[in-house]
């Protein structure tokens, strides 16, 4: 049971890497073409929300495994 919760919690760390990657790619593109940065800002927030959602789902699964599944 604890092993499954620990494996599910790894998703939280992976989500932080995903969020960092989203912002890094946005900044890389914005520095290459600053005039197009404003047009890409919506995609930045969508990518951030998607990566953060996966981390929250992994956290909820870990908590459910720890406290609900017996």
Secondary structure, 3 states (H helix, E strand, C coil): CHHHHHHHHHHHHHHHHHHHHHHHHHHHHHHHCHHHHHHHHHHHHHHHHHHHHHHHHHHHHHHHHHHCCC
